[in-house]
């Protein structure tokens, strides 16, 4: 009975839960999914710094976030699973014991300021998605837009710890889930925003078809192109600069613009490769 209760308990992950051998055992499956299911095309891997960095990505595909799977597989293949890298994910994931343990063992941690600081203080790298749910559930008509929102805390984090930001941009992740609308207005109309539910999106996905709300789904097979951009350094900013709101917001806007340019470039390159389909 005790073991059953422990198995059902929420997971409280730490940096020490990352398991290199476990990651190594999952790498063949991740590579298979990348090659055959998502038909990944990666570029810019040479831009990954040899030392700690803060990887900032665009977020697509709802809760299943195929862009995270692809980015992790690229990093593991290029740098090896021995190099420590963590990804910040929504804390609610760890309420599901089996999933929470898996996420923790491959390097997932709750997306909190404390945990983010712990990762960088340890000398490890970290992958974050500032756009969070607002970007992951943007309408399909906005799939070619970078929408990081107003969350600029990652800039302060990079400045404070003097690590570069590496933009990581994916094209195609939002084709794995059809988001009809973001559901913000719907949540407000139902009063759900008053209890912390920001959105009630309308989506179409396997295996449930048309659904309301943020649900786990099987991603549609879709080609994903991923680009690792050149590192952005903050050597000109002192740690005190983290308290300068205008400077932080300006850096945030520049990073978002850089990522939009990268995404536009990926779209243009794909269009050049598929001229007949576009006619």
C-alpha positions as CSV (number, residue, x, y, z in Angstrom):
1,X,0.0,0.0,0.0
2,X,2.8,2.4,0.8
3,X,4.5,1.8,-2.6
4,X,1.2,2.5,-4.3
5,X,0.7,5.7,-2.4
6,X,4.3,6.8,-3.3
7,X,3.7,6.0,-7.0
8,X,0.5,8.2,-7.0
9,X,2.2,11.1,-5.3
10,X,3.1,14.2,-7.3
11,X,6.7,14.5,-8.4
12,X,9.0,17.2,-6.8
13,X,11.9,17.3,-9.3
14,X,15.4,18.6,-8.6
15,X,18.5,19.0,-10.8
16,X,19.8,15.7,-9.5
17,X,16.9,13.8,-11.1
18,X,18.3,14.2,-14.5
19,X,19.5,10.7,-15.6
20,X,22.1,10.5,-18.3
21,X,21.6,6.7,-18.8
22,X,17.9,7.2,-19.0
23,X,18.3,10.0,-21.6
24,X,20.6,7.7,-23.6
25,X,18.0,5.0,-23.6
26,X,15.4,7.4,-25.0
27,X,17.7,8.9,-27.7
28,X,17.0,6.3,-30.4
29,X,13.2,6.8,-30.0
30,X,13.6,10.6,-30.1
31,X,15.7,10.3,-33.2
32,X,13.2,8.0,-34.8
33,X,10.4,10.5,-34.1
34,X,12.5,13.3,-35.4
35,X,13.5,11.6,-38.6
36,X,10.3,9.8,-39.6
37,X,7.4,11.5,-37.8
38,X,8.5,15.2,-37.8
39,X,11.0,14.9,-40.7
40,X,13.2,17.4,-38.9
41,X,15.6,19.6,-40.8
42,X,18.1,21.3,-38.4
43,X,20.6,24.1,-39.0
44,X,22.8,26.3,-36.9
45,X,23.9,23.6,-34.5
46,X,27.4,25.1,-34.7
47,X,26.0,28.1,-32.8
48,X,25.5,26.2,-29.6
49,X,28.1,27.6,-27.2
50,X,30.6,25.2,-25.5
51,X,29.6,26.7,-22.1
52,X,26.3,27.4,-20.3
53,X,23.6,29.2,-22.3
54,X,20.0,30.2,-22.1
55,X,18.1,28.7,-25.0
56,X,14.9,30.7,-25.8
57,X,12.4,29.1,-28.1
58,X,9.1,29.7,-29.8
59,X,6.2,27.6,-28.4
60,X,3.8,25.6,-30.7
61,X,1.5,22.6,-30.7
62,X,-0.3,23.0,-27.4
63,X,0.6,20.8,-24.4
64,X,2.6,18.2,-26.4
65,X,5.1,20.9,-27.5
66,X,6.8,18.9,-30.3
67,X,9.3,21.8,-30.6
68,X,10.7,20.8,-27.2
69,X,11.2,17.2,-28.3
70,X,12.9,18.3,-31.5
71,X,15.2,20.8,-29.7
72,X,16.2,18.3,-27.1
73,X,17.0,15.6,-29.6
74,X,19.1,18.1,-31.6
75,X,21.0,19.1,-28.5
76,X,21.6,15.6,-27.3
77,X,22.8,14.4,-30.7
78,X,25.2,17.4,-31.1
79,X,26.5,17.8,-27.6
80,X,25.9,14.3,-26.1
81,X,23.5,13.5,-23.2
82,X,26.4,14.0,-20.7
83,X,26.3,17.8,-21.1
84,X,23.7,19.1,-18.6
85,X,20.7,20.9,-20.1
86,X,17.3,21.4,-18.5
87,X,14.0,22.6,-19.8
88,X,11.5,24.5,-17.8
89,X,7.9,23.2,-18.1
90,X,4.6,24.0,-16.6
91,X,4.6,22.8,-12.9
92,X,1.2,21.1,-13.4
93,X,3.0,18.4,-15.5
94,X,4.5,17.0,-12.3
95,X,1.1,16.3,-10.8
96,X,0.9,13.2,-13.0
97,X,3.4,10.8,-11.4
98,X,4.4,8.7,-14.3
99,X,4.8,11.6,-16.7
100,X,6.4,13.8,-14.0
101,X,9.1,11.2,-13.3
102,X,9.8,10.8,-17.0
103,X,10.1,14.6,-17.6
104,X,12.3,15.0,-14.5
105,X,14.7,12.2,-15.7
106,X,15.2,13.8,-19.1
107,X,15.9,17.2,-17.5
108,X,12.5,18.8,-17.1
109,X,12.0,21.2,-14.2
110,X,9.1,23.4,-12.9
111,X,9.1,26.8,-14.6
112,X,9.8,28.9,-11.5
113,X,12.3,31.8,-11.0
114,X,14.0,29.8,-8.2
115,X,14.5,26.7,-10.3
116,X,15.8,28.8,-13.3
117,X,18.4,30.4,-11.1
118,X,19.4,27.0,-9.6
119,X,20.1,25.7,-13.1
120,X,22.3,28.6,-14.2
121,X,24.2,28.6,-10.9
122,X,25.0,25.0,-11.4
123,X,26.7,25.8,-14.7
124,X,24.2,24.0,-16.8
125,X,22.3,25.3,-19.8
126,X,18.5,25.8,-19.9
127,X,15.7,25.8,-22.5
128,X,12.7,28.1,-21.9
129,X,9.6,29.3,-23.7
130,X,8.7,32.8,-22.6
131,X,5.5,32.8,-24.8
132,X,4.1,29.9,-22.6
133,X,0.5,29.0,-23.2
134,X,-0.4,32.2,-25.0
135,X,2.0,31.3,-27.8
136,X,1.4,27.5,-27.7
137,X,-2.3,28.2,-28.2
138,X,-2.2,31.1,-30.7
139,X,-4.6,30.5,-33.5
140,X,-3.4,28.6,-36.5
141,X,-3.7,31.7,-38.6
142,X,-0.9,33.2,-36.5
143,X,1.4,30.1,-36.7
144,X,4.1,32.2,-38.5
145,X,4.3,34.8,-35.7
146,X,6.6,34.8,-32.8
147,X,4.6,35.9,-29.7
148,X,6.8,36.0,-26.6
149,X,4.3,38.4,-24.9
150,X,5.5,40.5,-22.0
151,X,7.5,37.9,-20.2
152,X,11.0,39.4,-20.1
153,X,12.2,37.8,-16.9
154,X,14.6,35.5,-18.9
155,X,16.5,38.6,-20.0
156,X,17.1,39.6,-16.4
157,X,18.2,36.0,-15.7
158,X,20.7,36.1,-18.6
159,X,22.1,39.4,-17.5
160,X,22.3,38.4,-13.8
161,X,24.2,35.2,-14.6
162,X,26.2,36.6,-17.6
163,X,25.2,33.8,-20.0
164,X,24.3,34.3,-23.6
165,X,20.8,33.8,-25.0
166,X,20.6,31.4,-28.0
167,X,17.4,31.8,-30.0
168,X,15.9,28.5,-31.1
169,X,13.2,28.8,-33.7
170,X,10.9,26.0,-35.0
171,X,8.7,26.1,-38.1
172,X,6.0,23.4,-38.4
173,X,5.3,22.7,-34.7
174,X,1.9,24.5,-35.0
175,X,0.9,22.2,-37.8
176,X,0.8,19.2,-35.3
177,X,-2.3,20.7,-33.6
178,X,-5.0,22.8,-35.3
179,X,-5.8,25.7,-32.9
180,X,-9.0,27.4,-34.1
181,X,-9.0,30.1,-31.5
182,X,-7.0,30.8,-28.3
183,X,-10.1,30.8,-26.1
184,X,-9.2,33.9,-24.1
185,X,-12.5,35.6,-24.7
186,X,-14.4,32.4,-24.0
187,X,-12.6,31.9,-20.6
188,X,-13.4,35.5,-19.7
189,X,-17.1,35.2,-20.7
190,X,-17.4,32.2,-18.5
191,X,-15.6,33.8,-15.6
192,X,-12.9,31.2,-15.7
193,X,-10.2,33.9,-15.7
194,X,-11.2,34.7,-12.1
195,X,-10.1,31.3,-11.0
196,X,-6.8,31.3,-12.9
197,X,-7.9,29.8,-16.2
198,X,-6.6,32.2,-18.8
199,X,-7.9,30.5,-21.9
200,X,-10.2,27.8,-23.1
201,X,-9.0,27.1,-26.6
202,X,-10.9,25.4,-29.4
203,X,-8.7,22.8,-31.1
204,X,-8.8,19.9,-33.5
205,X,-6.4,17.0,-32.9
206,X,-6.0,13.3,-32.7
207,X,-7.6,11.3,-31.1
208,X,-10.5,13.5,-29.8
209,X,-11.3,15.6,-32.8
210,X,-12.8,19.0,-32.0
211,X,-12.3,19.8,-28.3
212,X,-12.4,22.7,-25.8
213,X,-9.6,23.3,-23.4
214,X,-5.9,22.4,-23.1
215,X,-5.7,18.7,-23.6
216,X,-3.0,16.1,-24.3
217,X,-3.2,14.8,-27.8
218,X,-1.3,12.8,-30.4
219,X,0.5,15.3,-32.7
220,X,-0.3,15.2,-36.4
221,X,2.8,14.2,-38.4
222,X,4.3,17.4,-39.7
223,X,7.7,18.5,-41.0
224,X,9.5,20.7,-38.4
225,X,12.4,22.9,-39.4
226,X,14.6,24.1,-36.5
227,X,17.3,26.8,-36.4
228,X,19.7,27.6,-33.6
229,X,20.7,31.3,-33.9
230,X,23.9,33.0,-33.0
231,X,24.3,33.7,-29.3
232,X,23.3,37.1,-28.0
233,X,25.6,38.4,-25.3
234,X,24.9,40.9,-22.6
235,X,28.5,41.9,-21.8
236,X,27.7,45.6,-22.0
237,X,25.1,45.3,-19.2
238,X,26.1,45.2,-15.6
239,X,24.1,43.1,-13.1
240,X,22.4,46.3,-12.0
241,X,20.9,46.6,-15.4
242,X,18.4,44.0,-14.5
243,X,16.6,46.7,-12.5
244,X,16.4,48.9,-15.6
245,X,12.9,48.1,-16.9
246,X,13.4,50.0,-20.2
247,X,16.7,48.2,-20.9
248,X,15.2,44.8,-20.2
249,X,12.2,45.4,-22.4
250,X,14.3,46.7,-25.2
251,X,16.5,43.5,-25.1
252,X,13.3,41.4,-25.0
253,X,11.9,43.2,-28.1
254,X,15.2,42.8,-30.0
255,X,15.3,39.1,-29.2
256,X,11.7,38.7,-30.4
257,X,12.5,40.5,-33.6
258,X,15.6,38.4,-34.2
259,X,13.5,35.2,-33.7
260,X,10.8,36.5,-36.1
261,X,13.5,37.1,-38.7
262,X,14.8,33.6,-38.2
263,X,11.2,32.2,-38.6
264,X,10.6,34.3,-41.8
265,X,13.9,32.9,-43.2
266,X,12.8,29.3,-42.5
267,X,9.4,29.9,-44.2
268,X,11.1,31.5,-47.2
269,X,13.6,28.6,-47.5
270,X,10.7,26.0,-47.3
271,X,8.7,27.8,-49.9
272,X,11.7,27.8,-52.3
273,X,11.9,24.0,-51.8
274,X,8.2,23.4,-52.6
275,X,7.5,25.7,-55.5
276,X,5.0,23.3,-57.2
277,X,3.0,22.8,-54.0
278,X,2.6,26.6,-53.5
279,X,1.1,27.2,-57.0
